[in-house]
Amino acid sequence: MSWNCCESLDMAELRCRKTVVKEGEEEEHQQCESEPCSENFTMDKVSLKEKCSEDTDGATCGVQEKDKEDEEEEEKKEEDKKEEADSQKPSPVKRNRSACRSVMLQSLVKLFFGCLAAVTCGMMYAVYLYTYHERKFWFSSRQELEREITFQGGSGLYYYYYKHMLTAPSFERGIYELMRDNRTVSGQTINAVERLSLYPELITSLLYRITGSQDVIEPVYFYIGVVFGLQAVYVTALFVSSWVMSGTCVAGILAVAWYVINRPDTTKVDYAIPLRENWALPYFSCQVAALTGFLSNNVNSASEMFCYLLMSATTFTFILVWEHSHYVLFIQGLALFLLDSFDLVPSRKMADIHKVYLSSLFLAYVLQFQNPALLSSPLLSLLISSVLARYFQQNMKMGPLVARLMKLFLHFYLCFTTGITFSYVAKRLMPVRESDFILKFLEVKFGLNTTTDFVTNRLLCQECFQTPSQDFFLRLTQASVLPFYLLVLLICLISTLQTIYRRLSGEPMKTNLRLEDGRIGEQPEVIYHVFHTMLFGALAMVFEGMKYLWTPYVCMFTAFGVCSPELWVTLFRWLRLKSIHPVVLALILSTAVPTIIGFSLWREYFPRVIAELSELQEFYDPDTVELMNWIKTHAPMAAVFAGSPQLLGSVKLCSGWTVTSLPLYSDIDLLRRSEDTYQVYAMRSAEDVYKILSLHKTSYVIIEESLCNELSHTKGCRIKDLLDIANSHVVYDKGEMYSFSKHGRFCHEIKMNYSPYTNYFSRVFWNRSYHVYKVNSVISFQY
């Protein structure tokens, strides 16, 4: 009885003292309310001791209590040791936190080195361009006039306005003069900022002023430095796009390598630095990279917001700096429209993209002085038609397969008819002459119509509007990009079609894809790029100039494919491999194939790149330099020059004198003026040519020997042939075309220096390439 009494006392004491911590959860204490428990425990202990002393003698109970206290002390020590050991072992919560920290650290390291590689590739490409440009033109060792002549193809006209902004008394005064420019085109006062899209020159000149670069760098070096810097941004954005889709920065490096190797087919920055495309396409590349990240299912909310803001800024800038940008965005909008129609992207994201397009168009419309071309653009028609069609078909993405297919066809029909109607109404309310001309041009291009119009035929003869040559595909094949591109596109396209079939059948789209699933076509960013590259590729097969939009994304898309384990797993799932696990083989090939490709490219093309940079080329045009020096020193300030548009661009740049036309293919009025100037190469009388030139207030006309004696050119595309067709000076006999007129060819006849040509024109300068004739203000008839 005495033993049981003491044992119950000790067990009660232990129960009130202990606390329990459950493993895998937060610390939970078995509540033993402190004050009541202690009071009850004290009272029970006293009563138990009294009872114990009454039943037994005090000595026996005291010995037993002492032994029990010793046992309790030993148990306490063991429990303390156990608790100390448990505290040293990490709990599952702590283990999970440490694992998360490790994963986050790895992600940050990968992000850091990936961004470092992207920026390094961009900077190396900019240095490469600068070095190549220096070697090709000997730029630093030439005089200012010779440097300006290197801006070929009439692109130097834009650099003239940059110089004008720097010589203006203030930035505000320079803008005012450009908006009321009567010193560029004879007989016209134009808004040069609107007509030539001069926002790049305005921003660059402002940066040159506010950064205090006048004492550090020459204006021309600052200008080309900004352009080369934008090209660095271009390749960096391609790097990021390929990296985001494949998950490895090796894809980005391979994309940049292919881009540099195929430089003649990816950019025109080599020889025409100030062209609008060289300013605009880097922003488009950034927009595509941001859109790629925005469409991804694996992006978190912060990254999605960053991509959205970047996409908004670059879309607006792209529209602002290039007059043809809305056509490019229309093609991109078609790709996104297909994604939305097949329910391959969340409706919320498509609504956000529509907001970006509409806000960018509105802001650009305001800053481009209410440009009517933006309101009648196909991009705006597509946006409005898709929104209206979706409003009338709110249940389009519901129902069985056949019903959804019928709804889809109806959706396409509604969008097409609504877009055409809106475009027609917009063009009637705000007439845009260029849109009608573009439609007629496309009719002739695709063989739906024929014309004798000089401007249309001249544009069709431009290299950028012709079909690509076989050499283009041969170069892509030799660089190994075309074969791998076709393989990657085929796999992604088949997987995308499977995804479309699943969506139309009612199967939900997976957002948490695993590597072993082998469904590369269920990633929205991949599907977008499949549609993107196919649409731009179709245009590149018709217009060679579109290759500068298509080829960079061919390089990026191909690099993503060969480096993507998901693509290889998709292929091996179709092949039903049995000998080896598809994931293992995919991981091996996604590393081995890019390594082999990179090594072969390094071995074959790296020596060529080094040779380009080490070889000193010579670009020198003494006849043009002599002509420009004569104009600057002998022509009066009020003189007006006529000639080919490309030459007039150089005349305007080097001298600042007024010209009759400009090298712009997007302005129908200037194209008609160019046709009038070209009449000096036609079979027209001296009186006819004199009247045409006088109509444009011409003081001097420049005749180029290369155009007058043009021999080796595309059949039927010589300037004099096109003029003969337009002027009906052509006779067809047994399938052959012959020129016929009662007058000789003006550019030949005027060199004879006999009447009546000497009555209207007086030769004032000539060399091997150019003849300059003054248009007489007072006609002296000599017989």
Disulfide bonds with the S-S distance in Angstrom:
Cys16-Cys37 2.01
Cys52-Cys61 2.31
Cys461-Cys717 2.02
Cys708-Cys747 2.08
